[in-house]
Amino acid sequence: MVQTWVPADIVPRELAPGVTARIASGEKVMLSLVTLAPNAVVPDHAHPHEQVGMMVSGAMELTVAGETRTLSGNAIYLVPGGVPHKAVAGPEGAVALDAFSPPREEYR
């Protein structure tokens, strides 16, 4: 069975002030299209899920385990499970597509 989603039809979930996600999930993987307003902050946090993401537009500073990188273009990043990380959007904001494995139950 094929299941499809149109991001504009997915109700956004607020993750932090100025940060929303539109989430689609299967049994073993979850995608989250994250929109960050200009200078919005995803506070430092950790989760047991492995996270791989790709920048869609804009720029953000991603800090993983104390190491900060500025990401833009189509940069791809990996956040291992259990590792503290945070993100700060650039002055134009940012959009990123994150994949989580296994899916985050709290986002279903």
BAZAVEX-527280 format. One record per residue (C-alpha): residue number from 1; y, x, z. Coordinates in steps of 0.1 Angstrom, whole numbers, plus 5000, padded with zeros to 4 digits. Last residue first. Layout:
<sites>
(NUM,(Y,X,Z))
...
</sites>
This chain:
<sites>
(108,(5106,5030,5161))
(107,(5131,5055,5175))
(106,(5116,5059,5210))
(105,(5082,5065,5194))
(104,(5095,5097,5177))
(103,(5072,5102,5147))
(102,(5047,5131,5149))
(101,(5061,5149,5132))
(100,(5098,5144,5126))
(99,(5117,5146,5093))
(98,(5155,5149,5092))
(97,(5179,5141,5064))
(96,(5214,5153,5070))
(95,(5249,5139,5064))
(94,(5280,5157,5076))
(93,(5316,5152,5087))
(92,(5347,5165,5069))
(91,(5359,5186,5099))
(90,(5324,5200,5105))
(89,(5297,5183,5124))
(88,(5284,5198,5157))
(87,(5246,5200,5162))
(86,(5224,5207,5193))
(85,(5191,5223,5200))
(84,(5166,5230,5229))
(83,(5131,5239,5217))
(82,(5102,5216,5227))
(81,(5089,5211,5192))
(80,(5102,5237,5167))
(79,(5135,5230,5149))
(78,(5134,5239,5113))
(77,(5163,5240,5088))
(76,(5170,5234,5051))
(75,(5203,5242,5035))
(74,(5212,5219,5006))
(73,(5249,5226,5006))
(72,(5260,5232,5042))
(71,(5248,5248,5074))
(70,(5266,5269,5099))
(69,(5241,5288,5122))
(68,(5240,5291,5159))
(67,(5213,5308,5180))
(66,(5210,5296,5216))
(65,(5175,5281,5212))
(64,(5186,5262,5181))
(63,(5223,5257,5175))
(62,(5233,5239,5143))
(61,(5268,5240,5131))
(60,(5275,5213,5105))
(59,(5286,5209,5070))
(58,(5292,5181,5045))
(57,(5265,5166,5024))
(56,(5227,5162,5022))
(55,(5217,5190,5046))
(54,(5180,5193,5050))
(53,(5159,5188,5081))
(52,(5125,5198,5096))
(51,(5118,5186,5132))
(50,(5086,5193,5152))
(49,(5083,5167,5179))
(48,(5081,5176,5216))
(47,(5118,5168,5222))
(46,(5148,5189,5232))
(45,(5184,5182,5238))
(44,(5219,5198,5235))
(43,(5244,5171,5225))
(42,(5247,5158,5190))
(41,(5284,5163,5185))
(40,(5309,5146,5161))
(39,(5335,5169,5145))
(38,(5340,5146,5115))
(37,(5315,5117,5117))
(36,(5278,5126,5116))
(35,(5254,5106,5095))
(34,(5217,5111,5100))
(33,(5191,5099,5076))
(32,(5159,5099,5098))
(31,(5125,5103,5083))
(30,(5093,5099,5104))
(29,(5059,5113,5099))
(28,(5023,5105,5111))
(27,(5020,5067,5111))
(26,(5049,5060,5088))
(25,(5085,5058,5097))
(24,(5120,5050,5082))
(23,(5151,5056,5103))
(22,(5188,5052,5095))
(21,(5206,5074,5120))
(20,(5241,5073,5135))
(19,(5264,5099,5151))
(18,(5300,5092,5159))
(17,(5293,5089,5196))
(16,(5256,5098,5201))
(15,(5223,5086,5186))
(14,(5236,5052,5173))
(13,(5209,5034,5153))
(12,(5218,5023,5118))
(11,(5203,4990,5105))
(10,(5183,4999,5074))
(9,(5195,4981,5042))
(8,(5219,5009,5031))
(7,(5189,5033,5033))
(6,(5168,5013,5009))
(5,(5132,5014,5021))
(4,(5098,5014,5004))
(3,(5063,5007,5015))
(2,(5034,5013,4991))
(1,(5000,5000,5000))
</sites>
